[in-house]
Amino acid sequence: SAWARKLRVAHRRRATFLVGELAELGQAEARQARELCEARAEEGEARFQHLQLIDALHRALAFSAGRAADEGEVAAEVAVLHRAAASSKSDLDRLRGEATEVGGECERSAAQRAARRASLEFELGCILGG
């Protein structure tokens, strides 16, 4: 009958829409995973640079301890390295905070997507199952 045909067409359209929605959820999940990965990579790079500065500071201090001459020059270098390390630490703390924030947003979004996915899959199962 015409009514049954219209219902099948409506079900096909709705199923197509649901499949598209599920695909968009997957793409959003992939985007967010990339964002989190980038934030963590930035944090890791900042941590590495910070450790390099701390290492340079320790080398300068060790050099200074082994050498009594021209302490003013060594002290100036140590002061510069100390300021750079402090700045690096604040950058590292900021990036760590940003990564944590992105991670929290990812978790919240993942929970919302999981609920939406379950709803879409249930509806799609109802349409395809009968």
Secondary structure as UniProt FT lines:
FT   HELIX           2..65
FT   TURN            69..70
FT   HELIX           71..129
//
